[in-house]
Amino acid sequence: MSESGEISEFGYIMELLARGKVTIKNIERELICPACKELFTHPLILPCQHSICHKCVKELLLMLDDSFNDVGSDNSNQSSPRLRLPSPSVDKIDRISRPGWKRNSLTPRTTTFPCPGCEHDVDLGERGINGLFRNFTLETIVERYRQAARAATAIMCDLCKPPPQESTKSCMDCSASYCNECFKIYHPWGTVKAQHEYVGPTTNFRPKILMCPEHETERINMYCELCRRPVCHLCKLGGNHSNHRVTTMSSAYKTLKEKLSKDIDYLIGKESQVKSQISELNLLMKETECNGERAKEDAITHFEKLFEILEERKSSVLKAIDASKKLRLDKFQTQMEEYQGLLENNGLVGYAQEVLKETDQSCFVQTAKQLHVRIQKATESLKSFRPAAQTSFEDYVVNTSKQTELLGELSFFSSGVDVPEINEEQSKVYNNALINWHHPEKDKADSYVLEYRKINRDEEMLSWNEIEVCGTSKVISDLESNCNYAFRVRAYKGSICSPCSRELILHTPPAPVFSFLFDEKCGYNNEHLLLNLKRDRVESRAGFNLLLAAERIQVGYYTSLDYIIGDVGITKGKHFWAFRVEPYSYLVKAGVASSDKLQEWLRSPRDAVSPRYEQDSGHDSGSEDACVDSSQPFTLVTIGMKKVFIPKSPTSNEPENRVLPMPTSIGVFLDCDKGKVAFYDMDHMKCLYERQVDCSHMMYPAFALMGSGGVQLEESISAKYLEYQENM
């Protein structure tokens, strides 16, 4: 990492201001909070070195808390927190500010915060907001900017009787502004107050000494080189920085100040070069604008040629259809006239009636012979009626499928840039969508553009959203639940792009994703179950304990299942989670558990005698949930031996196939409002089984294992790597 990347942006601004090289009004964009898009108010420094308003941090944490406990509500939309959230209650603020805060958790956990500056998740630690430093340097710059912006507005004295006078100085110890007369009265010579520190009129009063956020009574006097943050002596002696390398604050100040000064001198010395490059950029912008207009004109010319060809072909096709139509209508008209002659009031019948009036036999025979032949032919045509022409124009249907496909792929000259292909196996959707693709000649592509759009239920497609990507994968967030999305990607080399790849259609889960871990304190049996450190994977160890249970099996009882539940409960809303069952698993059950029934079950022996475990009770692993048992705290579906066993429905409607192949991932959808739980095939987002469930009490994700088996919770899709720009 370069030295310029190691320098704090705020110290850089301060040095520029101190040297007078930059006016205060030119740095407004550096003073805007990335969350509320307003000037910073009591900014805090996050571990990623970005700053954010103290109020915005609390509001974003409150938003996460609300979206976690009431997912799917109208307040879960992603927008500016100040426009979206109501005023936070004191109880919620206190709960978030307390160390070890966690949502509905049985055990404390560190707080993960989405930084709006770098769009990465940062760990605030167990202390949460209390572990963050207040950025007093940035506060001072913001206050100076405010004063420069309102130069005509004076700061009034805080101690004057109405009307107050304009202040001339502010006391940093008293945190108040004074006019000359009031300052003399409240800071008389010869008193302790006369020794106070005073500055020019200001409304920004910060403490003289920076205190440690972890040890509130200790001042900051050292700097941790590993964590790149100021610490106190207690942090070094017995705190989190006891084994870290620290240096004195004066040494760190001197080192950073020297580096910052060198960088600023370098930038100032390159001022003429920057101006020259700015002029070059202006010329390039003008050239780009001209070339863009020329490219548009060329594209219009090509499309106009296509339009001319289409119009010509259109005219030719329409003429052919009209000619065929006229010929067929003429034939029908001639045939209709012949048939009209057979009517009584028309020619042939009337003529025959007149011939019958002839009394001379020789004359009658002479005329009647020919007339008989004509009438006989007309009679035969009546017996076997056949239209003179066809009414169908099937031979005149224009086949445009090939041309439509070619026009759909119409693009710029690729110049050898191949079409990228989306990897369907590595692309998936969970809480977010992860799209992976590969490019046969990826070294030739400078960047990619990933496009996606939602497909409505009536197959109506909205406009494409575009994201520029440098690599060959991208995480797409903010997708709506229970919707189809189409994805495609194209490669760019310079200004030339390849045609779009084939579209990939993914279906999002039916509800927002519910995050939890396995609870190591409730239902976990360490004799049978093995839980990893992250608490997102549990394995059942079938060995000596199962052999000990063999004697009980012979006398009429099955081995009891080992149950484990999630560490977070659900009381309302719609939630979705997913998991994977190892293919070697003998028997695994998954579903939900009710808190009241769960407490009753925990207070009773787990291997109590029950008809549920009798060999002759008529229950098997595929039909144990045939009906709602009031004594059973779980609503589960059975997975094992690479199969999914669909339970018997309480109603008479039985699924056609109750034994299905085990999907790669299985999803669980819990709708507390409607009292339903459903199980999904994550590969195709297809509902396998649904049933009613009593959600009057808190519900927990529940799992049960018997014999060898393993369950892995589906990992949320998110950006996993965070690059810090500061590295001292």
Order of alpha helices (4+ residues) and beta strands (2+ residues): alpha-beta-beta-alpha-alpha-alpha-beta-beta-beta-alpha-beta-beta-alpha-beta-beta-beta-alpha-beta-alpha-alpha-alpha-alpha-alpha-beta-beta-beta-beta-beta-beta-beta-beta-beta-beta-beta-alpha-alpha-beta-beta-beta-alpha-beta-beta-beta-beta-beta-beta-beta-beta
